[in-house]
Amino acid sequence: MAKNLILFGHSGFDLSNYQSLTKIAYNSTDCVVVLMEDGVNGLTKSSEPYNDILEKNIPLYCVVEDLEARGFEKSQLKSDINQLTYLELIDLIETSNRVISLL
């Protein structure tokens, strides 16, 4: 899959951590961002966070179990966001060359 896998577990509304994410993502070649834990906050259709990552065509994934644990439904997600389970995340981690953790 991707050479660089970025795991992000902070809310998209936390600007300090979000700026760290975008700096790493914009400077990484062939990267994928997986939003997990509180990182799923801000993924709904009416929210602003993560729009700039999507506009740069960086693949964005969301861990479904974390989304549901925070009271959101899959139908509330922006259409550009890919969904995956924790089991699928394990496969993604195993096939990535490098994992960058921002949890």
HELIX and SHEET records of a PDB file:
HELIX    1   1 LEU A   15  TYR A   26  1                                  12    
HELIX    2   2 GLU A   37  VAL A   40  5                                   4    
HELIX    3   3 ASN A   51  GLU A   55  1                                   5    
HELIX    4   4 VAL A   64  ALA A   69  1                                   6    
HELIX    5   5 LYS A   74  GLN A   76  5                                   3    
HELIX    6   6 TYR A   86  THR A   95  1                                  10    
SHEET    1   A 5 ASN A  82  LEU A  84  0                                        
SHEET    2   A 5 LEU A  60  VAL A  63  1                                        
SHEET    3   A 5 CYS A  31  LEU A  35  1                                        
SHEET    4   A 5 ASN A   4  PHE A   8  1                                        
SHEET    5   A 5 ARG A  98  LEU A 102  1                                        
END                                                                             
